[in-house]
C-alpha cells in the first residue's frame, strides 16, 4: 500500500511538472517600455556576409514585388509568388521552373493564397481556397487534398508540422471555440487547439485581424501567433501547443470591443500595437508592428500601396528585434535616408530587412530593381560605411546592367556565430 501511494505521489509530481506556467513567467518582448527609444542597428554586428542573387528576368517568370508576395527557400531553390503563379529559381538566380498551373483541373490552382515547404522531403505546397496541392521542385504535381473545417470555419495560413501533418488557423468568430488545428494529408482533423480570445459579434463576416500570422519555423521549432493575442506559441514534438513568449503591450493591447463592432471604414484600431509580421532566427525574433497614433515613431520614406497605385506615408509600421538569449528588445530607427531595417555597412547597399529564415544561419531579403536604381546613387554610396569592398564593387557592377523592370534581387545574409 505504501508503495502504491509512493507511485501515486510521483505521478502527481510529474503531472505538476508539465503544467503550464502563468503567462507572466514567460520571456517578455517589451514593446511598450521601449516606445520612443529607437536605435540604429548595423548589418556587420549581426551578419558576416551579404550575397546578392539577381533573379533572371523573362516574360514567363516576372515577379512584381510592389505587391505583397511570399518567398521561401530550400535545397538551393528560391520560390517566389508572382502574378498568381509560383516560380522556382536556383541559387544562382536562374529561372528553374513554374510550379503548377493556374486553373481548375487536376494539379492546378485558382488562387495562390499561401506557399510553404515540406521539411522532410523536397516538395512545396500551394494553398488554394479549400485545398492544398503538393509539387516537386521541377513543378510536377504529386497530390492534392482538401483542408478541414472546425465548427464550419475554414483553415488558412498553413505550415508543414512534420510526420505528414499540417497546421493551420481559423478566423475568430462567434461559432469557433478553436484557433489552430492539426490535420493529416487526407484533410482529416487530428487535433484542435482552443481559442483564448472570445467576443460577441452580431454580423457573420470577419476582418483581417481575426486571422493569424503565417507560422514561423526556426530549424526544428515551429511558432504560431495571431494578430490579436499577445502570445507566441510553440508547437512541440508531441504536437502540443504551449506559450513561449509574450509581447509586452501594456494598455495598448488590441481592444476586444473593437472586434465586436469592426468598423470597416476604420479597419485598424488607432491606438493599439498590432504585430503583423514575425521572422524567427536561432537567437532572435525580428518583427513588424503597427504603432499607436498617440506615440512617437521614426520617420520613414513613403511606401508604394498597390490598391491606391501611389506612394503613401509608412511611419505607422515599425520594426523590432528581440534577443532571445539576452532577453533584450530593440525598436529600430530609420537611417539618414529614412530606410527601415538594418543599416547596410557590409556592401553599402539598401538596408536589410529579414523576411525569411532559410536555416543554416541564412536570412533572406529582397530588393526591387526599381528601388535599387532610384536609391543607390553616388551620393548614397558616399555616405555609407563599407566593410566588404569586394561585395561593394559587385553591387556597383550589378547596378550597371540592372534595369528598373527587372526581377528583384535576392539578398542572403549569413548570421554570425
N, C-alpha and C positions, 0 to 999 in steps of 0.2 A: 504493500500500500504506500509506504514511504517513497519507494522507487517510482511509482506511478505519479505521485504528487510532484516529485522532483522533475520528471519528464514534462509534466504539465506546466510547471513554472518556467522551464527552459523554453518551451514553445511560446508561452506568453511573452517572454523576453524577446524572442526572435521576431514575433509579430510587432512588438513595440519598436524594434529597430527599423522596420520598414514603413512605419507611419510617417506620412509627410510632415515636414516641418512647417510651422507658421510662415506665411509669406515674408514677414519682417526679418526672418533669419536667412533669407536668400540674398546673394550679392545684389546690390542696388546700383543701377546705372543712373546716376544722379544728373538729371537734366535741370530741374527747377532751380537748384542752388548754383548752377553754372551759367544760367541765362545772363547774358551781358558780359561774360568773361570769355572772350574769344581769343583763340591762339592760332597763329600760322604754323602749320606743320610742313615738313620738308621730306621729299621722297628719299633723300640719302640717309635719313635717320631710320627708315623702316625697310627700304629695299636696296638690294645690292646691284641691281641692273634693270634696265628697261629695254625690251626688244620690240621693234616696230615691224608689223606684218601688214603691208598694203594688200588688200584683197583685190583679186583680179576683177576687172570691170568688163562685163559682157552684157549684151542685151538680155540673155537668158538667166542672169543672176544678179540683177540690180537690187540694191538694198538702200532704201531711203530712210536714214536714221534721224531725220527731223521728226519722224513719227515713232511712237514707242514700239520697241521690238525686244524680243528675248534673245539671249545669247547663252549658249552652253558649250563647254569644251571637254573633249575626252579623246584619249588614244591618238593624240596629234591631229585631231579634227576639230574644226570650229563650225558650229551650227548656228545659223542666223535666220531669224524670221523676217521676211521681206515681202511686201505686197501680197500678203495672204499665202505665201509659199515658204517652204523650209529648204534652205540651201546648206550644203556642206562644202567647206574649203579645207585644204590640207594645211599643214603647219607653215608652209612657205607662202600661203595666201592664194594658191592656185585653185580655181573652181574645181570641185571634185564631183559633185552630183546634186541633183534635185531630189529631195526626199518626198516620195509620194506625188500625187497629183490632186488638183482641185476637182471636185465633182461629187457625185452621189453614189458611184459604183463601188465595187469591192476594192479595197486598197486606196480609196480616195477620201478626201475630207472636204467639207463645205466651208467650215470656219476654223482656222488655225488659232484656237484660243490659248493654247499652252503647249510648251515643249519641255521634255525632261528626259534624262538618260537612265539606262539600266546600269547599275554599278557592279553587277555580277557578270555581264557579258556585253559585247559591243553592239548594242541596239539603242535606238532612240524612239521616243513615244510622241505622238501628236494627239492632243485632246481636242475633240470636235463635238460641240453640243453635248450629246449624251453618250458618246463612245470614245474609246481610246484605241488608236492604231499603232502597231509596232512595226518598225522597219530596221533593216540592217544599214550599215554605213554606206552601202552602194545605192541605197534608195529603194531596195526591193522590199515589197510588202511581206510581212510574216503572219500577222494575225490581227484581229480586232475584237473588242469585247465592249459591252455596254457598261456604263458606270451605274452604280446602285443609287438608290434614294433612301433618305432617312426621313420618316414622317412625311413622305411625299414631296420632299425638298431635294433638288438635285445637288450633286457634288461639283466643286470647282477647285482650281489651284492644286494640282496633283504633284506627287513625288513618288519615286520608287522607294520602298521601305526595306527591301531585301527579302530573300526566300520567296520570290514571285508574289509578293504582297505589295499593295499600294495604299497611299493615304491621301485623303482629300478633305475639303471642308464644305460646310453648308453655310448659306446666308442665315443670319439671325432672323428670327420670325416668331410669331405667336405660337406656331404649331410645334416647332422643333425643340426637343429637350437636349439635343446633341449639337456639337460644333464640328468635331472631326470624326472621321470614320476610316477604319482599316478594311480593305476588301481584297479579294483574290482576282486572278486573271479570268475567271468566269463572270466577274461582276457581282459576286456574292459577298454580302457584308459579313465580315468576321467579327468586328468589334466596333462599338460606338463609344466615343468619349464625350462626356456630358458638357453642356454649356455652363458657364459661370456668370453669364450676363442675361438678365431677364427684364423684359419691359412689355408693355401693352401698346398695341398699335391698331387703330381702327381700320386701316386700309391694308390691302393684300400685297402691294408691291414693296420692293426693297431698294435701299440706296447703296452707294459704293461702300460705305464704311460698315455695312452689315457683313461684309466679306472678310477675307484674311489675306495676309501676305503669302507669297509663294514660299513653300518650305525651304529651309536653308540647310545645306549639307556641308559639314566640315569633316572630311575623311570618313570615319565611321559613326559620326554623330549627326542626328537629324533634329533640327529645331523648328518649332511652329509658333507663329504669333498672329493674332488677328488685329485689326485696326483698333478696336475699342478697348480690349483688355490691356492692362499694363504689364502682363507677364509673358516671358518667353518660356515655352515648354520644350522639353526634350523627350523624344521617343527612345526608350531604352531597348536593349537587346531582347528583352522579354515582351516587347510590344506593349509596354505600359507607358503612359504619358505622365510626366512629372514636371512641376515647376522647376526652372533652372536659374532664371534671372528675372529681376523686376525693375522696370523703369520707374525712377522717382519723379513723378509729375506734379506732386503737390496738389494745390487747388485747381490746377489747370488740366485735370484729368477729363476725359471725354464725358460730357454731361448726358446722363441717361435720358433726361427729359427731352433732349434734342432728338433722340431716336424715336421717341413716342410721337412727335409731331412731324419731323422730317420735311422741312420746308424746301422744296426743290428750287425755289427762287434764290435760296441761300444754302447750297448743298453742304457747306462745311461750317461747323461751329467756329466762330471767330476768335474765341478766347480759350482754346484748348491745344495742348500738344497732341499731335497725331503722328505716330511712327508709320511711315508708308513705304519704306524700303529698308531691307536688312541684308547685310552680307557678312557671313561668318568666316573667320580665318582662325588658324590654330591658337593664336594668343590674343585676338582682338575681335570685336564686333564693330563694323562700320555701318552707319545707318543714316537715313534721311528722314526728316520730320517737318511737318507743318508747324509754324511758330505762331503763338498767340499775337494778335494785333496790338495788344497793350504793352508788350515787352520789346526792348531794343534788340535789333538784329543786324548782322553785317549787310552792307550794301552789296549788290550783285548786279552783273550785267544782265540785260534783258534776255529772255529765252523765247524761242520760236514756239508758238502754240498752233498746232495744225488745224484745230477746229475753227479758229478765227483767221488762219492764214496770215498771221502777223506776229511781231515780237512784242512781248509784254513784260512788265517787271517781274523779277524772280526772287525777290528778297524774302518771300514768305517761307521758302524752303531752306533749311539749314542742315549741315552735316555734322555728325558726331562720331567720335572714336572712343571705344571703351577698351581699356587694357585689362584683360581677364586676370592676369597674374598679380598685377599691382593694384587692381580694383580702383583705377583712376579713369574718370570720364573727362573728355576734352571736346568742347564745341569749336568747330573750325571757323576761322576767319577767312575772308577772301584775300587775294593778293592785290597788288597795286593796279592790276588790270581788271579787278573785280571778278576774277575767276574763283570758282569753288573747288575744293579738293586739296590734295597735297601739292604744294608748290614744287614744280619740276626743276630741281637743281642737279639732276643727273645728265640729261641730254639737252636741257634748256627748252623743251617743247611746251605744249599745253599742260595745264595742271592735270594730275592723275586722280581719277575717281574710281575706286574699287567697285566693280559691277558684278563680278562673278569670281568665286574661288574654285580653281580647277584641280586642287590637290597638289601635293609635292611642293608646297610653298609658292605656287604660281597664282597670281591675281591678275584679272583681266579687265581692261577698259577698252574703249574705242574712241577715236577722234574722227569727226567727219572731215572730208576733204575740203568742204566749203569753209569750215571754221579754221582749219589749218592755214588755208591760203589767205584768209582775212586777218588772222591774229599774228601769225609768225612772220613778222616783218623785221627789217634790220634794226628798227628802234626797239622792238620787243626783245630781240636777242641781245642787244647791247645792255639791257637792264638785268639779264639773267646770269646767275652763277652756274657754272657747268663743271661737274666732276668727271664726266666721261667725254673727253674731247673727240674721241673716235665716233662715239654714238651721236654727238652733236653734228659732226661732219656728215654722217649718214643721213641725219634728219634734213640737213640743207640740200643734199643731193636728191632726196626724195621729193622735196618741195619743188625742185626744178622741173620734174617730169609729171607732177601731180596736177590734175585738172579738178575744178570745183565740182564737176558732175560725177567724179569717180566714186567707187565704192569706199566705205570707211576704212581707216587704218586701225587694225587691232593692236593694242599695246599690252604686252605681257610683262609684268613686274615680278622679279624673284625676291621673296621675303628674305630678310636677313635671319640667320640662325640665332 
